[in-house]
Amino acid sequence: MYTIEMAYARMRELQDLANRSRAHQPSAASKRAAKKRAKKR
């Protein structure tokens, strides 16, 4: 069974991958995203 938790975990995984792949070109957008992530936790 595929749960919403599993979907959410996968989404986070992909998000972290994407963030890491563009970490070498930091922008205002990625800084905002980092702030959002920090608030959610």
DRENLO-680275 format. One record per residue: residue number from 0; residue in one letter; z, x, y of N, C-alpha, C in turn. Coordinates in steps of 0.001 Angstrom, whole numbers, plus 500000, padded with zeros to 6 digits. Atoms other than C-alpha are relative to their C-alpha. Layout:
<atoms>
<pos->NUM | code->A | n_zz->Z | n_xx->X | n_yy->Y | ca_zz->Z | ca_xx->X | ca_yy->Y | c_zz->Z | c_xx->X | c_yy->Y>
...
</atoms>
This chain:
<atoms>
<pos->0 | code->M | n_zz->500000 | n_xx->500841 | n_yy->498794 | ca_zz->500000 | ca_xx->500000 | ca_yy->500000 | c_zz->500000 | c_xx->500872 | c_yy->501250>
<pos->1 | code->Y | n_zz->500126 | n_xx->499236 | n_yy->498765 | ca_zz->499040 | ca_xx->501273 | ca_yy->503439 | c_zz->500807 | c_xx->499308 | c_yy->501092>
<pos->2 | code->T | n_zz->499122 | n_xx->500637 | n_yy->499022 | ca_zz->501784 | ca_xx->500608 | ca_yy->505944 | c_zz->499687 | c_xx->500443 | c_yy->501422>
<pos->3 | code->I | n_zz->500185 | n_xx->499657 | n_yy->498588 | ca_zz->501821 | ca_xx->500676 | ca_yy->509726 | c_zz->500639 | c_xx->501354 | c_yy->500284>
<pos->4 | code->E | n_zz->499348 | n_xx->498690 | n_yy->499819 | ca_zz->504194 | ca_xx->503637 | ca_yy->509475 | c_zz->499066 | c_xx->501123 | c_yy->499582>
<pos->5 | code->M | n_zz->500935 | n_xx->498987 | n_yy->500485 | ca_zz->501609 | ca_xx->505573 | ca_yy->507465 | c_zz->498859 | c_xx->500189 | c_yy->500998>
<pos->6 | code->A | n_zz->501077 | n_xx->499942 | n_yy->499015 | ca_zz->498903 | ca_xx->504698 | ca_yy->509971 | c_zz->500473 | c_xx->500737 | c_yy->501245>
<pos->7 | code->Y | n_zz->499438 | n_xx->499364 | n_yy->498811 | ca_zz->501158 | ca_xx->505778 | ca_yy->512837 | c_zz->500174 | c_xx->501495 | c_yy->499787>
<pos->8 | code->A | n_zz->499813 | n_xx->498583 | n_yy->500316 | ca_zz->502024 | ca_xx->509070 | ca_yy->511126 | c_zz->498664 | c_xx->500728 | c_yy->500027>
<pos->9 | code->R | n_zz->501334 | n_xx->499392 | n_yy->500018 | ca_zz->498315 | ca_xx->509788 | ca_yy->510577 | c_zz->499468 | c_xx->500153 | c_yy->501421>
<pos->10 | code->M | n_zz->500452 | n_xx->499954 | n_yy->498620 | ca_zz->497554 | ca_xx->508956 | ca_yy->514204 | c_zz->500651 | c_xx->501159 | c_yy->500742>
<pos->11 | code->R | n_zz->499279 | n_xx->498901 | n_yy->499359 | ca_zz->500245 | ca_xx->511387 | ca_yy->515370 | c_zz->499444 | c_xx->501348 | c_yy->499552>
<pos->12 | code->E | n_zz->500560 | n_xx->498780 | n_yy->500576 | ca_zz->498831 | ca_xx->514051 | ca_yy->513050 | c_zz->498700 | c_xx->500372 | c_yy->500714>
<pos->13 | code->L | n_zz->501283 | n_xx->499763 | n_yy->499359 | ca_zz->495347 | ca_xx->513680 | ca_yy->514518 | c_zz->500184 | c_xx->500348 | c_yy->501476>
<pos->14 | code->Q | n_zz->499725 | n_xx->499739 | n_yy->498586 | ca_zz->496759 | ca_xx->513628 | ca_yy->518045 | c_zz->500474 | c_xx->501434 | c_yy->500202>
<pos->15 | code->D | n_zz->499487 | n_xx->498635 | n_yy->499904 | ca_zz->498665 | ca_xx->516872 | ca_yy->517483 | c_zz->498879 | c_xx->501011 | c_yy->499771>
<pos->16 | code->L | n_zz->501136 | n_xx->499118 | n_yy->500260 | ca_zz->495540 | ca_xx->518485 | ca_yy->516025 | c_zz->499113 | c_xx->500101 | c_yy->501236>
<pos->17 | code->A | n_zz->500855 | n_xx->500031 | n_yy->498815 | ca_zz->493493 | ca_xx->517416 | ca_yy->519031 | c_zz->500648 | c_xx->500759 | c_yy->501149>
<pos->18 | code->N | n_zz->499296 | n_xx->499313 | n_yy->498917 | ca_zz->496145 | ca_xx->518665 | ca_yy->521429 | c_zz->499987 | c_xx->501512 | c_yy->499788>
<pos->19 | code->R | n_zz->499996 | n_xx->498572 | n_yy->500294 | ca_zz->496309 | ca_xx->522035 | ca_yy->519668 | c_zz->498623 | c_xx->500601 | c_yy->500243>
<pos->20 | code->S | n_zz->501354 | n_xx->499464 | n_yy->499885 | ca_zz->492517 | ca_xx->522432 | ca_yy->519667 | c_zz->499579 | c_xx->500172 | c_yy->501461>
<pos->21 | code->R | n_zz->500360 | n_xx->499797 | n_yy->498599 | ca_zz->492355 | ca_xx->522048 | ca_yy->523453 | c_zz->501124 | c_xx->500657 | c_yy->500792>
<pos->22 | code->A | n_zz->498873 | n_xx->499342 | n_yy->499336 | ca_zz->495555 | ca_xx->523970 | ca_yy->524183 | c_zz->499540 | c_xx->501222 | c_yy->500787>
<pos->23 | code->H | n_zz->500464 | n_xx->498791 | n_yy->499308 | ca_zz->493508 | ca_xx->526991 | ca_yy->525268 | c_zz->499341 | c_xx->499688 | c_yy->501327>
<pos->24 | code->Q | n_zz->500542 | n_xx->500377 | n_yy->498693 | ca_zz->492114 | ca_xx->525011 | ca_yy->528192 | c_zz->500878 | c_xx->498908 | c_yy->500608>
<pos->25 | code->P | n_zz->499046 | n_xx->500982 | n_yy->499470 | ca_zz->495167 | ca_xx->523314 | ca_yy->529749 | c_zz->499474 | c_xx->499299 | c_yy->501252>
<pos->26 | code->S | n_zz->500438 | n_xx->500778 | n_yy->498845 | ca_zz->494428 | ca_xx->520538 | ca_yy->532223 | c_zz->501115 | c_xx->499059 | c_yy->500422>
<pos->27 | code->A | n_zz->499007 | n_xx->500964 | n_yy->499520 | ca_zz->496348 | ca_xx->517988 | ca_yy->534242 | c_zz->500180 | c_xx->498892 | c_yy->498960>
<pos->28 | code->A | n_zz->499945 | n_xx->501079 | n_yy->500993 | ca_zz->495486 | ca_xx->515392 | ca_yy->531591 | c_zz->500895 | c_xx->500382 | c_yy->498821>
<pos->29 | code->S | n_zz->499181 | n_xx->499605 | n_yy->501154 | ca_zz->497054 | ca_xx->517386 | ca_yy->528759 | c_zz->501462 | c_xx->500142 | c_yy->500395>
<pos->30 | code->K | n_zz->498607 | n_xx->499916 | n_yy->499529 | ca_zz->500165 | ca_xx->517987 | ca_yy->530861 | c_zz->500626 | c_xx->498607 | c_yy->500032>
<pos->31 | code->R | n_zz->499513 | n_xx->501381 | n_yy->499982 | ca_zz->500498 | ca_xx->514235 | ca_yy->531385 | c_zz->500276 | c_xx->499524 | c_yy->498583>
<pos->32 | code->A | n_zz->499847 | n_xx->500409 | n_yy->501392 | ca_zz->500030 | ca_xx->513662 | ca_yy->527642 | c_zz->501274 | c_xx->500609 | c_yy->499417>
<pos->33 | code->A | n_zz->498805 | n_xx->499325 | n_yy->500507 | ca_zz->502757 | ca_xx->516204 | ca_yy->526896 | c_zz->501254 | c_xx->499289 | c_yy->500512>
<pos->34 | code->K | n_zz->498852 | n_xx->500721 | n_yy->499430 | ca_zz->505135 | ca_xx->514350 | ca_yy->529223 | c_zz->500213 | c_xx->498682 | c_yy->499270>
<pos->35 | code->K | n_zz->499896 | n_xx->501275 | n_yy->500709 | ca_zz->504371 | ca_xx->511049 | ca_yy->527526 | c_zz->500602 | c_xx->500200 | c_yy->498624>
<pos->36 | code->R | n_zz->499486 | n_xx->499718 | n_yy->501336 | ca_zz->504997 | ca_xx->512559 | ca_yy->524090 | c_zz->501496 | c_xx->500283 | c_yy->500056>
<pos->37 | code->A | n_zz->498583 | n_xx->499628 | n_yy->499876 | ca_zz->508335 | ca_xx->513986 | ca_yy->525265 | c_zz->500852 | c_xx->498748 | c_yy->500216>
<pos->38 | code->K | n_zz->499232 | n_xx->501238 | n_yy->499733 | ca_zz->509434 | ca_xx->510549 | ca_yy->526536 | c_zz->500142 | c_xx->499150 | c_yy->498754>
<pos->39 | code->K | n_zz->499987 | n_xx->500859 | n_yy->501187 | ca_zz->508519 | ca_xx->508743 | ca_yy->523302 | c_zz->501056 | c_xx->500434 | c_yy->498992>
<pos->40 | code->R | n_zz->499078 | n_xx->499497 | n_yy->501028 | ca_zz->510693 | ca_xx->510991 | ca_yy->521124 | c_zz->501445 | c_xx->499729 | c_yy->500354>
</atoms>
